[in-house]
Amino acid sequence: MTNRVPLIAGNWKMNLDHLQAIALIQKLCWTLNDADHDYTEVEVAVFPPFTDLRSAQTLIDAEKFEVKLGAQDISKHDSGAFTGEVSGSFLSKLAVDYVLVGHSERREYHAEDDAVIHAKVASAWRHNLVPIICVGETLEQLESLGQSAVPIAQTIAALSNHDQLGEFVIAYEPVWAIGTGKVATAEEAHQVASAIRAALNDNFGDNAANSRILYGGSVKANNVAGFLQSDQVDGVLVGGASLDAEEFAGISRFKKHIVL
């Protein structure tokens, strides 16, 4: 066992308006509280669209909900003539804790390369946000390079050549498992997380190696415990299942299904 608090992160992607966001967060927190959820043992975070963040923050503050708030992206710029981008300073003012960086959909559909992701990590740290750096291989890369090569390369590229490292989380999401119904085995997730942690230690030292590593890709309440049996996997990044309050609450209660 480790002292790393598991993180259950729900990426809503481009779903739910601000009214639907309020309803979902209320239902999620009521469901967790009814189950006597211990937020000191398992951290829960939601990542709504940008247009929902203010409403979500107001609700969380007013109701004193303990769920954390995350953003789905961040600009590498702090301000200026960058139409449509969202600065880290804006997110900080909304009490955002985490920000996704380098999600496979941003890499594929918006041509975000290692340099852009590196700059976004730096932007997150400038504004006291914790980047969740998404890494993972396509099916073609898996077959040609193996399962760990691309995630390790993407991790090192995102974290190298900063003046100093801030807090970060790595989310291993095999691209071939996102929204496809295909899931890496628990052993595969363990092996890749172990390889990433070893690379963090080799390249950045013990402090970085103790950072949390998540698994993502078709995670459900009925399979999450298998991934989190591993002492190398510190949580999950959930996509579609996070849009269902009861399902996401079930994922967050994974410890009840782990046989020690």
RODO-2510 file (C-alpha; in nm, 4 decimals, decimal comma):
residues 260
     n   res          X          Y          Z
     1     m     0,0000     0,0000     0,0000
     2     t     0,1070     0,3611    -0,0575
     3     n     0,0198     0,6941     0,1008
     4     r    -0,0971     0,8304    -0,2349
     5     v    -0,4672     0,9172    -0,2061
     6     p    -0,6566     0,7593    -0,4988
     7     l    -0,8069     1,0099    -0,7416
     8     i    -1,1328     0,9337    -0,9228
     9     a    -1,1616     1,1916    -1,2031
    10     g    -1,4648     1,2283    -1,4291
    11     n    -1,4111     1,3873    -1,7713
    12     w    -1,7517     1,4953    -1,9008
    13     k    -1,6080     1,5987    -2,2401
    14     m    -1,8551     1,8100    -2,4442
    15     n    -2,1654     1,7022    -2,2548
    16     l    -2,4145     1,8739    -2,0199
    17     d    -2,5064     2,2415    -1,9983
    18     h    -2,4722     2,4341    -1,6730
    19     l    -2,8170     2,3348    -1,5452
    20     q    -2,7510     1,9679    -1,6143
    21     a    -2,4116     2,0070    -1,4464
    22     i    -2,5739     2,1359    -1,1276
    23     a    -2,8160     1,8441    -1,1213
    24     l    -2,5421     1,5866    -1,1770
    25     i    -2,3082     1,7249    -0,9098
    26     q    -2,5936     1,7419    -0,6591
    27     k    -2,6946     1,3826    -0,7263
    28     l    -2,3347     1,2606    -0,7195
    29     c    -2,2563     1,4252    -0,3858
    30     w    -2,5832     1,3195    -0,2253
    31     t    -2,5209     0,9619    -0,3399
    32     l    -2,1666     0,9629    -0,2024
    33     n    -2,2721     1,1200     0,1262
    34     d    -2,5495     0,8628     0,1696
    35     a    -2,2828     0,5960     0,1353
    36     d    -2,0640     0,7640     0,3998
    37     h    -1,7918     0,8323     0,1446
    38     d    -1,4593     0,9172     0,3083
    39     y    -1,3035     1,1973     0,1031
    40     t    -0,9780     1,1636     0,2960
    41     e    -0,9348     0,8134     0,1546
    42     v    -1,0584     0,8709    -0,2003
    43     e    -1,0531     1,2062    -0,3815
    44     v    -1,3287     1,2729    -0,6363
    45     a    -1,3043     1,5360    -0,9107
    46     v    -1,5321     1,6364    -1,1990
    47     f    -1,4260     1,8013    -1,5245
    48     p    -1,7231     1,9834    -1,6805
    49     p    -1,7144     2,1953    -1,9977
    50     f    -1,5850     2,5508    -1,9524
    51     t    -1,9371     2,6975    -1,9651
    52     d    -2,0355     2,4937    -1,6581
    53     l    -1,7433     2,5822    -1,4330
    54     r    -1,8875     2,8926    -1,2650
    55     s    -2,2172     2,7195    -1,1878
    56     a    -2,0345     2,4127    -1,0591
    57     q    -1,8037     2,6218    -0,8411
    58     t    -2,0940     2,8197    -0,6932
    59     l    -2,2809     2,5009    -0,6083
    60     i    -1,9780     2,3279    -0,4564
    61     d    -1,8996     2,6340    -0,2444
    62     a    -2,2587     2,6915    -0,1323
    63     e    -2,3266     2,3293    -0,0391
    64     k    -1,9741     2,2680     0,0930
    65     f    -1,9467     1,9631    -0,1301
    66     e    -1,6042     1,8051    -0,1081
    67     v    -1,5781     1,7101    -0,4741
    68     k    -1,2872     1,8797    -0,6539
    69     l    -1,3271     2,0809    -0,9734
    70     g    -1,1226     2,0331    -1,2886
    71     a    -1,1048     2,1908    -1,6342
    72     q    -1,0734     1,9995    -1,9594
    73     d    -0,8004     2,2150    -2,1121
    74     i    -0,5865     2,5246    -2,0587
    75     s    -0,4223     2,7776    -2,2879
    76     k    -0,0449     2,7933    -2,2966
    77     h    -0,0897     3,1730    -2,2988
    78     d    -0,1777     3,3816    -1,9941
    79     s    -0,3708     3,6529    -2,1828
    80     g    -0,3909     3,8287    -2,5165
    81     a    -0,5379     3,7984    -2,8650
    82     f    -0,6111     3,4254    -2,8537
    83     t    -0,9782     3,3966    -2,9426
    84     g    -1,1531     3,0985    -2,7889
    85     e    -0,8742     3,0048    -2,5483
    86     v    -0,9059     2,9944    -2,1694
    87     s    -0,6260     3,1211    -1,9463
    88     g    -0,5064     2,9434    -1,6369
    89     s    -0,5629     3,2648    -1,4433
    90     f    -0,9349     3,2453    -1,5253
    91     l    -0,9460     2,8863    -1,4015
    92     s    -0,7658     2,9722    -1,0794
    93     k    -1,0239     3,2405    -1,0034
    94     l    -1,2931     2,9717    -1,0328
    95     a    -1,1217     2,7553    -0,7680
    96     v    -1,0319     2,4908    -1,0245
    97     d    -0,7909     2,2344    -0,8793
    98     y    -0,6954     2,0207    -1,1790
    99     v    -0,6667     2,0615    -1,5541
   100     l    -0,6430     1,7947    -1,8221
   101     v    -0,3446     1,8374    -2,0526
   102     g    -0,2660     1,6348    -2,3627
   103     h    -0,5842     1,4304    -2,3786
   104     s    -0,5768     1,2031    -2,6836
   105     e    -0,8671     1,3941    -2,8391
   106     r    -0,6670     1,7175    -2,8157
   107     r    -0,3633     1,5448    -2,9620
   108     e    -0,5606     1,3949    -3,2494
   109     y    -0,8253     1,6547    -3,3361
   110     h    -0,6299     1,9718    -3,2474
   111     a    -0,2817     1,8572    -3,3494
   112     e    -0,1358     1,9190    -3,0046
   113     d     0,2218     1,7968    -3,0080
   114     d     0,4740     1,7496    -2,7271
   115     a     0,5808     2,1148    -2,7415
   116     v     0,2257     2,2432    -2,6950
   117     i     0,1609     2,0018    -2,4097
   118     h     0,4887     2,1003    -2,2423
   119     a     0,3843     2,4661    -2,2586
   120     k     0,0400     2,3883    -2,1165
   121     v     0,1944     2,2024    -1,8230
   122     a     0,4043     2,5111    -1,7517
   123     s     0,0945     2,7296    -1,7759
   124     a    -0,0896     2,5113    -1,5244
   125     w     0,1946     2,5415    -1,2761
   126     r     0,2158     2,9199    -1,3217
   127     h    -0,1430     2,9413    -1,2033
   128     n    -0,1213     2,6874    -0,9199
   129     l    -0,3189     2,4221    -1,1049
   130     v    -0,2332     2,0542    -1,1046
   131     p    -0,2010     1,9192    -1,4603
   132     i    -0,3299     1,5718    -1,5280
   133     i    -0,1030     1,4767    -1,8151
   134     c    -0,2725     1,2252    -2,0438
   135     v    -0,0513     0,9728    -2,2202
   136     g    -0,1248     0,6635    -2,4248
   137     e    -0,0670     0,4679    -2,7419
   138     t    -0,2806     0,4026    -3,0475
   139     l    -0,3404     0,0468    -3,1630
   140     e    -0,0822     0,0947    -3,4396
   141     q     0,1762     0,2196    -3,1882
   142     l     0,0938    -0,0647    -2,9527
   143     e     0,1600    -0,3207    -3,2244
   144     s     0,4788    -0,1581    -3,3531
   145     l     0,6398    -0,0198    -3,0344
   146     g     0,4867    -0,2111    -2,7451
   147     q     0,2675    -0,0846    -2,4663
   148     s     0,5017     0,1342    -2,2598
   149     a     0,7151     0,3162    -2,5170
   150     v     0,4736     0,5929    -2,6179
   151     p     0,3374     0,6689    -2,2675
   152     i     0,6909     0,6974    -2,1312
   153     a     0,8073     0,9203    -2,4179
   154     q     0,5041     1,1481    -2,3796
   155     t     0,5544     1,1698    -2,0029
   156     i     0,9211     1,2644    -2,0313
   157     a     0,8481     1,5206    -2,3055
   158     a     0,5817     1,6915    -2,0933
   159     l     0,8002     1,7152    -1,7826
   160     s     1,1515     1,7784    -1,9158
   161     n     1,3232     2,1177    -1,9298
   162     h     1,1117     2,3033    -1,6747
   163     d     1,2890     2,5204    -1,4191
   164     q     1,1361     2,2986    -1,1532
   165     l     0,8548     2,0475    -1,1339
   166     g     0,5252     2,1301    -0,9696
   167     e     0,2635     1,8786    -0,8612
   168     f     0,1296     1,6657    -1,1452
   169     v    -0,0698     1,3512    -1,2183
   170     i    -0,0124     1,1119    -1,5085
   171     a    -0,3181     0,9487    -1,6684
   172     y    -0,2409     0,6443    -1,8802
   173     e    -0,5192     0,6122    -2,1358
   174     p    -0,4540     0,3634    -2,4156
   175     v    -0,6157     0,5369    -2,7120
   176     w    -0,7475     0,2059    -2,8386
   177     a    -0,9523     0,1678    -2,5165
   178     i    -1,1167     0,5125    -2,4990
   179     g    -1,4897     0,4887    -2,5642
   180     t    -1,4499     0,1611    -2,7516
   181     g    -1,5599    -0,0818    -2,4847
   182     k    -1,2159    -0,2414    -2,5070
   183     v    -1,0250    -0,2357    -2,1806
   184     a    -0,6640    -0,3019    -2,0952
   185     t    -0,6296    -0,5816    -1,8456
   186     a    -0,5503    -0,4966    -1,4855
   187     e    -0,2090    -0,6547    -1,5337
   188     e    -0,1402    -0,4410    -1,8433
   189     a    -0,2386    -0,1247    -1,6551
   190     h    -0,0117    -0,2286    -1,3683
   191     q     0,2817    -0,2942    -1,6021
   192     v     0,2526     0,0393    -1,7833
   193     a     0,2048     0,2337    -1,4590
   194     s     0,5119     0,0595    -1,3169
   195     a     0,7134     0,1486    -1,6275
   196     i     0,6025     0,5119    -1,6112
   197     r     0,6906     0,5316    -1,2420
   198     a     1,0353     0,3851    -1,3087
   199     a     1,0891     0,6408    -1,5862
   200     l     0,9826     0,9236    -1,3537
   201     n     1,2315     0,8049    -1,0967
   202     d     1,5124     0,7675    -1,3506
   203     n     1,4552     1,1069    -1,5112
   204     f     1,3223     1,3276    -1,2315
   205     g     1,3958     1,1593    -0,8981
   206     d     1,2030     1,0129    -0,6079
   207     n     0,9654     1,3055    -0,5602
   208     a     0,8329     1,2792    -0,9140
   209     a     0,8186     0,9010    -0,8905
   210     n     0,5745     0,9349    -0,6003
   211     s     0,3247     1,1253    -0,8167
   212     r    -0,0107     0,9651    -0,8806
   213     i    -0,0681     0,7576    -1,1937
   214     l    -0,4238     0,6958    -1,3144
   215     y    -0,5691     0,4485    -1,5614
   216     g    -0,8368     0,5535    -1,8085
   217     g    -1,0277     0,3792    -2,0846
   218     s    -1,3797     0,2335    -2,0595
   219     v    -1,3714     0,2295    -1,6773
   220     k    -1,6935     0,1141    -1,5085
   221     a    -1,8054     0,0381    -1,1546
   222     n    -1,7845    -0,3337    -1,2315
   223     n    -1,4197    -0,3279    -1,3449
   224     v    -1,2552    -0,0438    -1,1496
   225     a    -1,1521    -0,2536    -0,8502
   226     g    -0,9372    -0,4744    -1,0713
   227     f    -0,7266    -0,1790    -1,1832
   228     l    -0,6933    -0,0360    -0,8353
   229     q    -0,5736    -0,3592    -0,6814
   230     s    -0,2354    -0,2518    -0,8196
   231     d    -0,0050    -0,0574    -0,5880
   232     q     0,1108     0,1360    -0,8965
   233     v    -0,2307     0,2625    -1,0135
   234     d    -0,3568     0,5497    -0,7976
   235     g    -0,6976     0,6151    -0,9466
   236     v    -0,8894     0,6353    -1,2720
   237     l    -0,9832     0,8895    -1,5352
   238     v    -1,3426     0,8126    -1,6302
   239     g    -1,5190     0,9235    -1,9470
   240     g    -1,8774     0,8296    -2,0334
   241     a    -1,9487     0,6595    -1,7010
   242     s    -1,8904     0,9893    -1,5176
   243     l    -2,2106     1,1275    -1,6743
   244     d    -2,4166     0,8855    -1,4628
   245     a    -2,4112     0,9931    -1,0977
   246     e    -2,4845     0,6494    -0,9554
   247     e    -2,2319     0,4762    -1,1811
   248     f    -1,9621     0,7333    -1,1027
   249     a    -2,0400     0,7088    -0,7315
   250     g    -2,0038     0,3324    -0,7643
   251     i    -1,6617     0,3799    -0,9225
   252     s    -1,5670     0,6145    -0,6373
   253     r    -1,6624     0,3456    -0,3847
   254     f    -1,4183     0,0991    -0,5418
   255     k    -1,2566     0,0131    -0,2063
   256     k    -1,5677    -0,1791    -0,1052
   257     h    -1,4981    -0,4251    -0,3879
   258     i    -1,1260    -0,4779    -0,3329
   259     v    -1,0350    -0,8003    -0,1618
   260     l    -0,7244    -0,7454     0,0504
***
